[in-house]
Amino acid sequence: MTTDHFHELSGLLFGARDRYRTVRATIRHLRRGNLATEAENRYVEYGFRHGILSNFDPPFHEPRYREYENLEEISHLWH
């Protein structure tokens, strides 16, 4: 189950108009490279099997795969 923190914070902010004027948030984004690579490769295979994907560069008939690394990003938002 995914929690919608944006709507929760937005509701708090707009529900307390006279008390709070800013919201600060720290967002941590993680990507597991092995899972991202597998998901992308499955999507590419499916798309080529069903004729809904093609490469823009030759050879057009060969699927193009990507390999992803692990990623961790931290963003700071101030609204």
C-alpha positions in Angstrom: 0.0 0.0 0.0 1.4 3.4 -1.0 0.9 6.4 1.3 0.1 9.6 -0.4 2.1 12.0 1.7 1.7 14.9 -0.7 -2.0 15.1 -0.2 -1.7 14.6 3.5 0.8 17.5 3.8 -1.2 19.6 1.4 -4.4 19.1 3.4 -2.6 20.0 6.6 -1.1 23.1 5.1 -4.3 24.4 3.5 -6.4 23.4 6.5 -4.2 25.6 8.8 -3.9 28.7 6.6 -3.5 31.2 9.5 -1.0 29.1 11.5 1.4 27.6 8.9 2.8 29.1 5.7 5.5 26.7 4.7 6.2 23.0 4.5 9.6 21.4 4.3 10.2 17.8 3.3 13.1 15.5 2.7 12.5 12.8 0.1 14.7 9.8 -0.2 14.6 7.9 -3.5 16.2 4.5 -3.7 16.6 2.3 -6.9 17.8 -1.3 -6.7 19.7 -1.7 -9.9 19.2 -5.4 -10.4 15.4 -5.0 -10.1 15.3 -2.0 -12.4 17.4 -3.8 -15.0 15.1 -6.9 -14.9 11.9 -4.8 -15.1 13.2 -2.8 -18.1 14.4 -6.0 -19.9 11.0 -7.6 -19.4 9.3 -4.5 -20.7 11.5 -4.5 -23.8 11.0 -8.2 -24.5 7.2 -7.8 -24.1 7.1 -4.8 -26.4 9.2 -6.5 -29.1 7.2 -9.7 -29.0 3.9 -7.8 -29.4 5.2 -5.3 -32.0 4.7 -2.2 -29.8 8.3 -1.2 -29.5 11.1 -0.6 -32.0 14.5 1.0 -31.8 15.1 4.4 -33.4 18.6 3.4 -34.4 19.6 0.4 -36.5 19.3 -2.5 -36.1 15.6 -1.9 -35.7 14.6 -5.5 -35.2 16.9 -6.2 -32.2 15.8 -5.2 -28.7 17.9 -2.7 -26.8 18.7 -3.4 -23.2 19.9 -1.1 -20.4 21.6 -1.9 -17.2 20.9 0.1 -14.1 23.0 0.7 -11.1 21.9 1.2 -7.5 20.8 4.7 -6.9 20.1 6.8 -3.8 18.9 10.4 -4.1 17.9 12.8 -1.4 15.8 15.8 -2.3 14.9 18.7 -0.1 11.6 20.5 -0.8 10.4 23.8 0.6 6.9 24.9 -0.3 
